[in-house]
Amino acid sequence: MPGTPAPAPAPAVPPATRVVGIDVGGSTIKGYLVDAIRGEVVGDGVRTPAPGGFRPPVVLDAIAALAEHLGPGLPAGVGFPAVVREGVLLTDPTSHEYPGWKGLAIEAELSARLGRPIAVGNDADVAGEAELRLGAARGAPGTVLVLTLGTGIGSGLFRDGVLVPNVELGRIYLQGHETVVEDHCAARVRTDLALSWRDWAARLQDLLDHVERVIAPDLIVIGGAVSAEHEQFLPLLETRCDLVPAAFGNAAGPLGAALLAAARAVPQL
């Protein structure tokens, strides 16, 4: 009718921003499609064994194939078990001795394979980000340490919500031990040596005692697949700080990697 104002347009609803998150582990490469706005995993994801020998070209091809399978053309993030700075690996992977990784421009290599930007971070750092932003450490003040226990040990360290990148506690030596700490108490060690939960927890206690002496965290989050069985071992551990299981378990790595990719692609998310 003349003089009747046009109805106001409906407010725009931003579409779900979906990104791919991939976690490269010592034995398995895991990938998920993630709704970055809701911070939720979409679907069941995909798991594939890490290629034997862990040679760079073969592993990079496997990562690229997984990213393409989960979300062709979508932004992708990768958590990788090494020190990563500005898209370049400063160390070889912690759980493999195969040469050729150190110094590799991994973001550029993966971007060339996929034809789109790829974000890469240290695997424990991105898993820690997922727990800090959405999971067991959400809103936690002070110093937070996220330990991921698997083939090796990853460590994400945060102070008042800000990441201290590339803290590799799994590679330190404890006093009186001749091997690095991840060879003393990673989840792999429990299964390899057929240790009871109590005996393995005693080994993990050695690491926690050291961490409390040198870092004095306010909260420790225990992640990795073994966190699904936290009732078996967390009650056997003693810490001055709060000690809790991860909210996302083994999915924290892919989820955090996806959040990293989303932050690069859409900074306001």
Sequence and secondary structure as in RCSB ss.txt:
>XXXX:A:sequence
MPGTPAPAPAPAVPPATRVVGIDVGGSTIKGYLVDAIRGEVVGDGVRTPAPGGFRPPVVLDAIAALAEHLGPGLP
AGVGFPAVVREGVLLTDPTSHEYPGWKGLAIEAELSARLGRPIAVGNDADVAGEAELRLGAARGAPGTVLVLTLG
TGIGSGLFRDGVLVPNVELGRIYLQGHETVVEDHCAARVRTDLALSWRDWAARLQDLLDHVERVIAPDLIVIGGA
VSAEHEQFLPLLETRCDLVPAAFGNAAGPLGAALLAAARAVPQL
>XXXX:A:secstr
 TT              EEEEEEE SSEEEEEEEETTTTEEEEEEEEEE  TT  HHHHHHHHHHHHHHH TTS 
EEEEESS EETTEESS  TT   SS TT  HHHHHHHHHTS EEEEEHHHHHHHHHHHHSTTTT  SEEEEEEES
SSEEEEEEETTEEE    GGG B TT SSBTHHHHSHHHHHHTT  HHHHHHHHHHHHHHHHHHT  SEEEEESG
GGGGHHHHGGG   SSEEEE SSGGGHHHHHHHHHHHHHHSTT 
